[in-house]
Amino acid sequence: MADISARKADHIDITTQRVVTPQVSPGWDDIHLIHQSLPEIDLQDVKLGVRLFGSDLRAPLVIASMTGGHPRAGEINRRLAQAAQEFGIAMGVGSQRAAIRNPDLMPTYSVAREHGPDVFLIANVGAPQLIDQDTEPALSVGDVKALVDAMGADALAIHLNYLQEVVQPEGDQRARGCLDAIRLVAASLNVPIIAKETGAGINRAQAQKLKDAGIRALDVGGAGGTSFALVESFRAADRHLGEAERLGQAFGGWGLPTAVSVVECLGLGVPVIATGGIRGGLDAAKALALGADLVGVARPMLSVAMFLVGATTIADLNMCERVVLGRTGEWLAQRGGSERPGLGRGRGPSPGVRILEQDPR
Ligand SMILES: Cc1cc2nc3c(=O)[nH]c(=O)nc-3n(C[C@H](O)[C@H](O)[C@H](O)COP(=O)(O)O)c2cc1C
């Protein structure tokens, strides 16, 4: 247990102090929105509000799941929840495995509800923990329900992090049976389940399987942002584990770039969240123009980009004209992307996400 808590602290230190983004690009530089010289709307008409699973968000933003399970992590969750409360956006906490094994750690997660009473809050558990591993038995459906209830969460993200697990010497390496376990959790919980990759992207066939298993949203967690292969490589180097260090470096850029994964996940009738390498409002606008329903970013730049393409709502932005060049264009051409709803002109919002006429206040 001390191990998990120490790992959470390592993740915070490494991701804030070292370079953990790979050479591979998430793809935003290849996406170009077609500028409208005469937007024929006023900047003040731009509305960023969306409704997600019955909750109003003031912007289509999620603070992606990050942490918990360590005293410093509790402080981070407190501050993030205050920000989410103030700006009316959604927030995820990090993997809650530590709190199931040691209930004393639960406040480092539930602090988010305490300081974000109105926030759309997303609980988090790893898919590998839903099946028996060599060192630990599977979490029961009751365990998972308890962690959702303990923080009054509005949804549960099940994270898919096998790239990270195989690089960690102590990682969980069994994956057989995960889809059935996800199906069981989805059928048993009364909150929507989000399937969430953590840096390697979700492809279309896997997205379809997840949807068929009952998940209600896809967080693509694509390549090009924080790479947990690199994070674990740094952890391994610090512990003089040369083989794991090299493995992490070799797989640092593994996976579907975020922009490609967004397109792969469109058209399945579930909201798509673009996470992975969104570093500003313009990246966010491009992800939304590609067809994503939500992202994690800063609001002001997002409004400016919407104004300049003449989009008053996120639904308009989903439908705006754009071109996809370079590596991302080549990826999508080879993956049959041009026949997908994400290319050319867009497709309107997904079921589960309703665009608000007015920004909720
Ligand atoms: C310090 C840190 C810890 C993270 N822990 C989790 C986690 O416990 N569960 C999870 O689903 N994702 C976790 N993530 C992954 C993020 O939610 C996100 O998918 C990833 O960092 C890519 O987004 P970015 O490029 O904007 O960082 C973590 C990310 C960071 C930076």
PDBQT file of the ligand as one rigid body, heavy atoms in Angstrom, charges set to zero:
ROOT
HETATM    1  C1  LIG A 401       0.331  13.073 -12.496  1.00  0.00    +0.000 C 
HETATM    2  C2  LIG A 401      -0.667  12.361 -13.374  1.00  0.00    +0.000 A 
HETATM    3  C3  LIG A 401      -1.337  11.270 -12.860  1.00  0.00    +0.000 A 
HETATM    4  C4  LIG A 401      -2.300  10.600 -13.643  1.00  0.00    +0.000 A 
HETATM    5  N1  LIG A 401      -3.014   9.577 -13.075  1.00  0.00    +0.000 NA
HETATM    6  C5  LIG A 401      -4.077   9.067 -13.750  1.00  0.00    +0.000 A 
HETATM    7  C6  LIG A 401      -4.952   8.151 -13.117  1.00  0.00    +0.000 A 
HETATM    8  O1  LIG A 401      -4.769   7.780 -11.960  1.00  0.00    +0.000 OA
HETATM    9  N2  LIG A 401      -6.013   7.678 -13.829  1.00  0.00    +0.000 N 
HETATM   10  C7  LIG A 401      -6.223   8.062 -15.125  1.00  0.00    +0.000 A 
HETATM   11  O2  LIG A 401      -7.235   7.655 -15.721  1.00  0.00    +0.000 OA
HETATM   12  N3  LIG A 401      -5.393   8.910 -15.761  1.00  0.00    +0.000 NA
HETATM   13  C8  LIG A 401      -4.340   9.429 -15.110  1.00  0.00    +0.000 A 
HETATM   14  N4  LIG A 401      -3.517  10.333 -15.727  1.00  0.00    +0.000 N 
HETATM   15  C9  LIG A 401      -3.654  10.564 -17.175  1.00  0.00    +0.000 C 
HETATM   16  C10 LIG A 401      -4.415  11.831 -17.536  1.00  0.00    +0.000 C 
HETATM   17  O3  LIG A 401      -5.762  11.746 -17.131  1.00  0.00    +0.000 OA
HETATM   18  C11 LIG A 401      -4.372  12.091 -19.054  1.00  0.00    +0.000 C 
HETATM   19  O4  LIG A 401      -5.057  11.064 -19.739  1.00  0.00    +0.000 OA
HETATM   20  C12 LIG A 401      -2.953  12.162 -19.585  1.00  0.00    +0.000 C 
HETATM   21  O5  LIG A 401      -2.100  12.825 -18.674  1.00  0.00    +0.000 OA
HETATM   22  C13 LIG A 401      -2.899  12.846 -20.947  1.00  0.00    +0.000 C 
HETATM   23  O6  LIG A 401      -3.303  14.175 -20.873  1.00  0.00    +0.000 OA
HETATM   24  P1  LIG A 401      -2.243  15.394 -20.906  1.00  0.00    +0.000 P 
HETATM   25  O7  LIG A 401      -1.390  15.207 -22.124  1.00  0.00    +0.000 OA
HETATM   26  O8  LIG A 401      -3.087  16.622 -20.966  1.00  0.00    +0.000 OA
HETATM   27  O9  LIG A 401      -1.423  15.290 -19.633  1.00  0.00    +0.000 OA
HETATM   28  C14 LIG A 401      -2.544  11.011 -14.976  1.00  0.00    +0.000 A 
HETATM   29  C15 LIG A 401      -1.829  12.101 -15.484  1.00  0.00    +0.000 A 
HETATM   30  C16 LIG A 401      -0.903  12.780 -14.717  1.00  0.00    +0.000 A 
HETATM   31  C17 LIG A 401      -0.181  13.947 -15.311  1.00  0.00    +0.000 C 
ENDROOT
TORSDOF 0
